[in-house]
Amino acid sequence: MHRLVGFGAVTLTVMFVVSCADMDIITNQPEANSHQASACMNTSGAFGSGAPCAPLSFEGGTSPWGAGGFGLLAAVPAPDVAYLGSTTLIDISTLSNLALLPSVTDGSLTVAFAPRMMKVSSGVWASWSSPPFAETSAPHVLFSDFSNIVTLDLSQPVTTFGFEIAPNPWAPHTFTVDFIDSSGPTIVETIVKDAHGFQGSRLVASDLDLPVNRIRISGTADFAIAQLRYALGESTVAVDIEVPGTINQRSRGLIPVAILGSSAFDVMQVDGATIAFGPGAAAPAHSLGNPRIFSGHLEDTNGDGITDLLAHFRQVEVGLTSDDTEGCISGATLDGNSFEGCAPVRVINPGRLN
């Protein structure tokens, strides 16, 4: 039996392919535990040798590889207070009912759909779960449009991503969700989740060790998703720096370190108050958090025509020793992105100068 979603005699069917035919399927088990297994999967979700390895999270007390020995994934079982408080909701409530959407956005993150998904307004989709398995029993949803696989491409990496999912048929169905870093591409994590079409929607969400920018949903029926939530991953920009090649370990002077600007990195966007250098995380000797002082340290140190930032650090605070072979600087830009740069150094004691 299929639900009628409230816009005429339209019943949409999308077939999803479970990636492992012999896995144990535990349907409709809200109290089930999550177990992790490791399997090599390629980017189409098939098992095989030589493919990138991704952890799997299974509903139920056992996995096809047996219970125990794998540890738990960071899958989020339900939309609890901690999950809601640490994520941002992409609100789709103002979008037109029955509109076919290529993407949705909250102005910070854009989620693009392939193929497009249909917005179905609150109350039109016939059945959903209630708390604690769902945020609300009548959400606005996004319906898969005659496709058996839906891919969500994210405009920037995230470290948490989740949504509630329910099949269109009023029956139990299984969904496989891959969390992917598309630069590889590499499947960072896979969650296998059971949901029921009659008041049996379930949350699919995970706190990830590595940032992802693509989500692929597949399963055994067409479906709707709701309550898209995310937390942005921290992006660290690699920068070039210039450090004196030889540093006297016992000097009480200042170490000049130049953060080099480039076409990809504007040093004038650096938050001077966040800069730290060396194992001791030494702050600049001058208050670069002060805009007037910061501007006085902007110069083209390497003669390439691009402005650089020259900072000075007290040797006694830097913490470099003769065991260190590089000096590293870190900080953040005014828009919150972190940066880091390292350069080779030779640390010597007094009396050993060549």
TAVENRA-V943756 format. One record per backbone hydrogen bond with DSSP energy under -1.0 kcal/mol. NH is the residue of the N-H (numbers start at 1). CO is the residue of the C=O. E is the energy in kcal/mol with one decimal. If there is no record, write none. Layout:
# TAVENRA-V943756
NH,CO,E ; NH,CO,E
This chain:
# TAVENRA-V943756
3,168,-1.4 ; 10,8,-2.1 ; 23,20,-1.7 ; 32,29,-1.8 ; 35,58,-1.3 ; 37,56,-1.6 ; 39,54,-1.3 ; 41,52,-2.4 ; 42,46,-2.7 ; 45,42,-2.3 ; 48,40,-1.4 ; 51,48,-1.1 ; 54,39,-2.1 ; 56,37,-2.7 ; 57,190,-1.8 ; 58,35,-2.2 ; 66,63,-2.0 ; 76,205,-2.5 ; 80,78,-2.5 ; 84,80,-2.5 ; 85,81,-2.4 ; 86,82,-1.3 ; 88,230,-3.0 ; 90,228,-2.6 ; 95,92,-1.5 ; 98,119,-3.4 ; 99,96,-1.6 ; 101,117,-3.7 ; 104,111,-2.1 ; 106,109,-1.4 ; 111,104,-3.1 ; 112,153,-2.9 ; 113,102,-2.8 ; 114,151,-1.8 ; 117,101,-2.0 ; 118,143,-2.7 ; 119,99,-2.7 ; 120,141,-2.7 ; 124,121,-2.1 ; 133,130,-1.6 ; 141,120,-2.7 ; 142,225,-2.9 ; 143,118,-3.3 ; 144,223,-2.5 ; 146,144,-1.1 ; 150,217,-1.8 ; 151,114,-2.2 ; 152,215,-3.8 ; 153,112,-2.5 ; 154,213,-2.8 ; 155,110,-1.9 ; 158,212,-2.4 ; 159,231,-2.4 ; 160,231,-1.5 ; 161,206,-1.3 ; 162,229,-2.3 ; 163,204,-2.0 ; 164,226,-2.9 ; 165,202,-2.6 ; 166,224,-2.0 ; 168,222,-2.7 ; 170,1,-2.6 ; 171,169,-2.1 ; 173,195,-2.9 ; 175,193,-3.1 ; 176,218,-4.0 ; 177,191,-2.8 ; 178,216,-2.6 ; 179,189,-3.3 ; 180,214,-3.3 ; 181,186,-2.9 ; 184,181,-1.4 ; 186,181,-2.5 ; 188,179,-2.3 ; 189,179,-1.5 ; 190,55,-2.4 ; 191,177,-2.6 ; 192,57,-2.9 ; 193,175,-3.0 ; 195,173,-2.6 ; 196,200,-2.0 ; 197,171,-1.4 ; 200,196,-1.2 ; 202,165,-2.2 ; 204,163,-3.1 ; 206,161,-1.5 ; 207,74,-2.0 ; 208,159,-3.6 ; 212,158,-2.3 ; 213,180,-2.2 ; 214,180,-1.5 ; 215,152,-2.8 ; 216,178,-2.2 ; 217,150,-2.8 ; 218,176,-2.2 ; 220,174,-1.3 ; 224,166,-2.4 ; 225,142,-2.5 ; 226,164,-2.1 ; 229,162,-2.7 ; 230,88,-1.5 ; 231,160,-2.1 ; 233,157,-1.8 ; 237,338,-3.0 ; 239,340,-2.3 ; 242,258,-1.9 ; 247,346,-2.9 ; 249,348,-4.5 ; 251,248,-1.4 ; 255,313,-3.2 ; 257,311,-3.2 ; 258,242,-2.2 ; 259,309,-3.3 ; 260,240,-2.6 ; 262,265,-2.6 ; 269,266,-2.1 ; 270,267,-1.8 ; 271,332,-2.7 ; 272,270,-1.0 ; 274,271,-2.2 ; 276,330,-2.3 ; 277,282,-1.7 ; 278,328,-2.7 ; 280,318,-3.3 ; 281,278,-2.1 ; 282,277,-2.5 ; 285,312,-3.5 ; 288,286,-2.0 ; 290,287,-1.9 ; 294,290,-3.0 ; 295,291,-2.2 ; 296,292,-1.0 ; 297,294,-1.9 ; 298,295,-1.2 ; 299,308,-2.1 ; 301,299,-1.2 ; 308,299,-2.5 ; 309,259,-2.6 ; 310,297,-2.9 ; 311,257,-2.8 ; 313,255,-1.9 ; 315,253,-2.4 ; 317,314,-1.8 ; 318,314,-1.1 ; 324,321,-1.8 ; 327,343,-2.7 ; 329,341,-3.0 ; 330,276,-2.5 ; 331,339,-1.7 ; 333,337,-2.9 ; 334,269,-2.9 ; 336,333,-2.0 ; 338,235,-1.1 ; 339,331,-2.4 ; 340,237,-2.4 ; 341,329,-2.3 ; 343,327,-1.9 ; 345,325,-2.1 ; 346,245,-1.7 ; 348,247,-2.7 ; 352,349,-1.5
